[in-house]
Amino acid sequence: MNILDQIIEHKRKEVSERKELYPVKFLEQSIYFETQPVSLKKYIQREDKSGIIAEIKRKSPSKGVINPYVSIERTSIGYMQAGASALSVLTDKQFFGGSNEDLTLARKYNFCPILRKDFTIDEYQIVEAKSIGADAILLIAAALNAATLKSLSSFAHTLGLEVLLEVHNEEELRESLDAGADLIGVNNRNLKTFELSIEVSKQLASIIPSSMLKVSESGIESVQAILELKKFGYQGFLIGQNFMQHSRPEVACKEFIDNLRKQLEVK
């Protein structure tokens, strides 16, 4: 059983428990059900932004503890002031040290799009995402069959949420192209070996329809990597660990984006 299988198995138990504790009718009482979500897709394409989806995560299965005492308020505000296009907030507690409260706190201080980064396997979690203030959800092709991807994507859209569909290889991509996602995210991490290479994004770029907004995820550690990925049509770049490994992630983010803008001006 690989790490994704372990996470999904735990997530099924977690969702079952949460349904008992917080029924859908309760979640629908949230103030965010009356709020129009912000478009992740549109923000990534804004020329005054960087295309970077800046992520907040305390730990991960591959790297262990990264930044356990991160300030959600300071970091989320700092990310946006630095010029990030959107926020990504890990809400999985068991494997990533996150919580729903992290996302709601980020929502309190920011008007930008917020991606709920979690392992969505059930419609309940999509209602939950809306209730905590998310604008978009992540669906992982490796964790769901084509029919479920399509069903969950469609359900998310009924709540006004956008869908970032994550793939790891050509097979997953081809099987999920008609899932109805708003954005395609190519994860550069091999789920079996944890190896990282942006070559994965480059290899899959030509298979992604031009009508789909391309996002490259994981392993983006330099401005040069983004400049290369832009040549392959990528407009979104999800970066977490590269910022989070610093004591002040928002400062690292600002330095990165300032450098990116300088390089783009030169070009």
C-alpha positions as a Python dict, from the first residue, in 0.01 Angstrom:
ca = {
    (1, 'M'): (0, 0, 0),
    (2, 'N'): (157, 332, -109),
    (3, 'I'): (116, 656, 84),
    (4, 'L'): (-180, 772, -127),
    (5, 'D'): (-365, 448, -55),
    (6, 'Q'): (-298, 495, 317),
    (7, 'I'): (-425, 852, 306),
    (8, 'I'): (-743, 758, 117),
    (9, 'E'): (-816, 472, 356),
    (10, 'H'): (-783, 708, 652),
    (11, 'K'): (-987, 976, 471),
    (12, 'R'): (-1283, 739, 429),
    (13, 'K'): (-1295, 683, 804),
    (14, 'E'): (-1250, 1054, 871),
    (15, 'V'): (-1531, 1156, 635),
    (16, 'S'): (-1766, 901, 790),
    (17, 'E'): (-1696, 1043, 1137),
    (18, 'R'): (-1736, 1404, 1023),
    (19, 'K'): (-2072, 1329, 863),
    (20, 'E'): (-2192, 1217, 1206),
    (21, 'L'): (-2049, 1520, 1386),
    (22, 'Y'): (-2131, 1790, 1130),
    (23, 'P'): (-2428, 1697, 907),
    (24, 'V'): (-2466, 1871, 571),
    (25, 'K'): (-2759, 2077, 703),
    (26, 'F'): (-2524, 2216, 968),
    (27, 'L'): (-2251, 2299, 714),
    (28, 'E'): (-2502, 2479, 494),
    (29, 'Q'): (-2563, 2731, 773),
    (30, 'S'): (-2213, 2875, 717),
    (31, 'I'): (-2194, 3239, 603),
    (32, 'Y'): (-1980, 3123, 310),
    (33, 'F'): (-2279, 2956, 149),
    (34, 'E'): (-2410, 3306, 79),
    (35, 'T'): (-2075, 3422, -62),
    (36, 'Q'): (-1981, 3410, -430),
    (37, 'P'): (-1651, 3220, -467),
    (38, 'V'): (-1354, 3395, -630),
    (39, 'S'): (-1229, 3244, -956),
    (40, 'L'): (-892, 3073, -921),
    (41, 'K'): (-869, 3046, -1298),
    (42, 'K'): (-918, 3419, -1354),
    (43, 'Y'): (-673, 3522, -1082),
    (44, 'I'): (-400, 3300, -1224),
    (45, 'Q'): (-445, 3471, -1560),
    (46, 'R'): (-432, 3824, -1418),
    (47, 'E'): (-134, 4015, -1558),
    (48, 'D'): (-71, 4200, -1232),
    (49, 'K'): (-18, 3868, -1053),
    (50, 'S'): (257, 3606, -1071),
    (51, 'G'): (60, 3290, -1147),
    (52, 'I'): (193, 3144, -824),
    (53, 'I'): (-41, 2952, -595),
    (54, 'A'): (140, 2990, -263),
    (55, 'E'): (82, 2701, -27),
    (56, 'I'): (61, 2670, 349),
    (57, 'K'): (151, 2329, 488),
    (58, 'R'): (310, 2228, 816),
    (59, 'K'): (437, 1883, 719),
    (60, 'S'): (417, 1618, 450),
    (61, 'P'): (465, 1240, 423),
    (62, 'S'): (770, 1286, 201),
    (63, 'K'): (949, 1560, 400),
    (64, 'G'): (813, 1517, 753),
    (65, 'V'): (778, 1830, 966),
    (66, 'I'): (843, 2145, 762),
    (67, 'N'): (705, 2444, 954),
    (68, 'P'): (483, 2336, 1247),
    (69, 'Y'): (434, 2680, 1401),
    (70, 'V'): (352, 2879, 1089),
    (71, 'S'): (129, 3184, 1143),
    (72, 'I'): (-165, 3147, 906),
    (73, 'E'): (-256, 3513, 937),
    (74, 'R'): (91, 3655, 873),
    (75, 'T'): (185, 3405, 604),
    (76, 'S'): (-139, 3423, 403),
    (77, 'I'): (-146, 3803, 407),
    (78, 'G'): (225, 3814, 324),
    (79, 'Y'): (183, 3574, 33),
    (80, 'M'): (-81, 3793, -123),
    (81, 'Q'): (109, 4116, -61),
    (82, 'A'): (406, 3951, -230),
    (83, 'G'): (202, 3909, -549),
    (84, 'A'): (84, 3548, -532),
    (85, 'S'): (-222, 3479, -747),
    (86, 'A'): (-390, 3252, -493),
    (87, 'L'): (-351, 3056, -174),
    (88, 'S'): (-347, 2681, -126),
    (89, 'V'): (-419, 2561, 227),
    (90, 'L'): (-367, 2202, 340),
    (91, 'T'): (-661, 2096, 556),
    (92, 'D'): (-561, 1732, 611),
    (93, 'K'): (-457, 1689, 973),
    (94, 'Q'): (-327, 1332, 992),
    (95, 'F'): (-65, 1351, 718),
    (96, 'F'): (-10, 1724, 662),
    (97, 'G'): (-79, 1884, 1000),
    (98, 'G'): (-348, 2114, 861),
    (99, 'S'): (-707, 2188, 958),
    (100, 'N'): (-1028, 2341, 827),
    (101, 'E'): (-967, 2624, 1073),
    (102, 'D'): (-645, 2711, 888),
    (103, 'L'): (-839, 2777, 569),
    (104, 'T'): (-1115, 2972, 741),
    (105, 'L'): (-852, 3191, 909),
    (106, 'A'): (-682, 3255, 575),
    (107, 'R'): (-1026, 3341, 431),
    (108, 'K'): (-1085, 3592, 712),
    (109, 'Y'): (-783, 3799, 609),
    (110, 'N'): (-780, 3758, 231),
    (111, 'F'): (-1013, 3821, -64),
    (112, 'C'): (-811, 3613, -312),
    (113, 'P'): (-904, 3263, -434),
    (114, 'I'): (-822, 2987, -186),
    (115, 'L'): (-771, 2628, -294),
    (116, 'R'): (-866, 2367, -39),
    (117, 'K'): (-582, 2116, -64),
    (118, 'D'): (-713, 1786, 64),
    (119, 'F'): (-802, 1439, -56),
    (120, 'T'): (-1158, 1474, -180),
    (121, 'I'): (-1341, 1145, -225),
    (122, 'D'): (-1699, 1236, -128),
    (123, 'E'): (-1955, 1509, -205),
    (124, 'Y'): (-1969, 1581, 167),
    (125, 'Q'): (-1614, 1718, 155),
    (126, 'I'): (-1713, 1957, -124),
    (127, 'V'): (-1998, 2096, 85),
    (128, 'E'): (-1747, 2120, 370),
    (129, 'A'): (-1502, 2308, 147),
    (130, 'K'): (-1768, 2563, 63),
    (131, 'S'): (-1862, 2596, 430),
    (132, 'I'): (-1507, 2683, 540),
    (133, 'G'): (-1457, 2949, 273),
    (134, 'A'): (-1278, 2770, -11),
    (135, 'D'): (-1313, 2884, -372),
    (136, 'A'): (-1169, 2574, -537),
    (137, 'I'): (-1108, 2210, -456),
    (138, 'L'): (-848, 1955, -558),
    (139, 'L'): (-943, 1625, -720),
    (140, 'I'): (-665, 1368, -759),
    (141, 'A'): (-690, 1138, -1060),
    (142, 'A'): (-476, 872, -892),
    (143, 'A'): (-731, 842, -611),
    (144, 'L'): (-1057, 836, -811),
    (145, 'N'): (-1197, 662, -1116),
    (146, 'A'): (-1310, 862, -1421),
    (147, 'A'): (-1681, 845, -1335),
    (148, 'T'): (-1624, 969, -979),
    (149, 'L'): (-1399, 1251, -1100),
    (150, 'K'): (-1672, 1367, -1336),
    (151, 'S'): (-1944, 1339, -1072),
    (152, 'L'): (-1751, 1526, -802),
    (153, 'S'): (-1641, 1795, -1047),
    (154, 'S'): (-2000, 1850, -1156),
    (155, 'F'): (-2118, 1868, -795),
    (156, 'A'): (-1848, 2124, -708),
    (157, 'H'): (-1970, 2343, -991),
    (158, 'T'): (-2326, 2341, -852),
    (159, 'L'): (-2180, 2513, -543),
    (160, 'G'): (-1984, 2762, -752),
    (161, 'L'): (-1648, 2603, -672),
    (162, 'E'): (-1378, 2553, -934),
    (163, 'V'): (-1188, 2226, -970),
    (164, 'L'): (-815, 2172, -1000),
    (165, 'L'): (-764, 1820, -1133),
    (166, 'E'): (-427, 1672, -1042),
    (167, 'V'): (-253, 1414, -1258),
    (168, 'H'): (86, 1244, -1230),
    (169, 'N'): (130, 1075, -1568),
    (170, 'E'): (-4, 1045, -1922),
    (171, 'E'): (-244, 761, -1842),
    (172, 'E'): (-416, 957, -1564),
    (173, 'L'): (-433, 1266, -1784),
    (174, 'R'): (-589, 1096, -2085),
    (175, 'E'): (-845, 911, -1872),
    (176, 'S'): (-962, 1227, -1695),
    (177, 'L'): (-962, 1491, -1968),
    (178, 'D'): (-1342, 1489, -1988),
    (179, 'A'): (-1393, 1515, -1610),
    (180, 'G'): (-1505, 1876, -1644),
    (181, 'A'): (-1225, 2033, -1439),
    (182, 'D'): (-1144, 2403, -1467),
    (183, 'L'): (-769, 2362, -1433),
    (184, 'I'): (-530, 2071, -1490),
    (185, 'G'): (-249, 2039, -1238),
    (186, 'V'): (51, 1823, -1321),
    (187, 'N'): (218, 1699, -1005),
    (188, 'N'): (590, 1657, -1066),
    (189, 'R'): (625, 1414, -778),
    (190, 'N'): (633, 1040, -847),
    (191, 'L'): (389, 892, -593),
    (192, 'K'): (582, 566, -571),
    (193, 'T'): (937, 699, -537),
    (194, 'F'): (869, 1060, -424),
    (195, 'E'): (1121, 1176, -684),
    (196, 'L'): (1063, 1525, -822),
    (197, 'S'): (1120, 1651, -1175),
    (198, 'I'): (957, 1935, -1367),
    (199, 'E'): (1021, 1726, -1678),
    (200, 'V'): (690, 1556, -1596),
    (201, 'S'): (506, 1885, -1656),
    (202, 'K'): (696, 1940, -1980),
    (203, 'Q'): (618, 1592, -2109),
    (204, 'L'): (244, 1620, -2045),
    (205, 'A'): (199, 1978, -2165),
    (206, 'S'): (120, 1893, -2527),
    (207, 'I'): (-155, 1648, -2424),
    (208, 'I'): (-346, 1909, -2222),
    (209, 'P'): (-600, 2090, -2444),
    (210, 'S'): (-523, 2458, -2502),
    (211, 'S'): (-864, 2541, -2355),
    (212, 'M'): (-751, 2407, -2016),
    (213, 'L'): (-543, 2623, -1784),
    (214, 'K'): (-220, 2440, -1700),
    (215, 'V'): (-77, 2435, -1347),
    (216, 'S'): (257, 2278, -1255),
    (217, 'E'): (278, 2145, -899),
    (218, 'S'): (566, 2041, -671),
    (219, 'G'): (939, 2063, -720),
    (220, 'I'): (945, 2424, -845),
    (221, 'E'): (1248, 2559, -666),
    (222, 'S'): (1376, 2833, -895),
    (223, 'V'): (1262, 3122, -1109),
    (224, 'Q'): (1434, 2952, -1402),
    (225, 'A'): (1199, 2654, -1362),
    (226, 'I'): (898, 2883, -1402),
    (227, 'L'): (1049, 3054, -1706),
    (228, 'E'): (1100, 2711, -1863),
    (229, 'L'): (747, 2594, -1778),
    (230, 'K'): (595, 2909, -1928),
    (231, 'K'): (740, 2803, -2263),
    (232, 'F'): (525, 2489, -2237),
    (233, 'G'): (207, 2690, -2176),
    (234, 'Y'): (191, 2673, -1797),
    (235, 'Q'): (29, 2973, -1631),
    (236, 'G'): (-11, 2845, -1275),
    (237, 'F'): (266, 2728, -1042),
    (238, 'L'): (185, 2571, -707),
    (239, 'I'): (472, 2626, -464),
    (240, 'G'): (470, 2516, -101),
    (241, 'Q'): (779, 2355, 42),
    (242, 'N'): (1016, 2603, -124),
    (243, 'F'): (854, 2880, 81),
    (244, 'M'): (748, 2684, 388),
    (245, 'Q'): (1098, 2559, 471),
    (246, 'H'): (1186, 2916, 568),
    (247, 'S'): (1097, 3058, 911),
    (248, 'R'): (916, 3343, 729),
    (249, 'P'): (754, 3181, 422),
    (250, 'E'): (599, 3509, 311),
    (251, 'V'): (944, 3675, 293),
    (252, 'A'): (1079, 3387, 84),
    (253, 'C'): (774, 3420, -142),
    (254, 'K'): (829, 3794, -190),
    (255, 'E'): (1196, 3747, -279),
    (256, 'F'): (1102, 3474, -527),
    (257, 'I'): (829, 3676, -698),
    (258, 'D'): (1041, 3994, -707),
    (259, 'N'): (1315, 3794, -880),
    (260, 'L'): (1064, 3639, -1121),
    (261, 'R'): (934, 3982, -1220),
    (262, 'K'): (1286, 4110, -1281),
    (263, 'Q'): (1362, 3812, -1504),
    (264, 'L'): (1040, 3860, -1700),
    (265, 'E'): (1121, 4230, -1752),
    (266, 'V'): (1462, 4136, -1889),
    (267, 'K'): (1296, 3901, -2138),
}
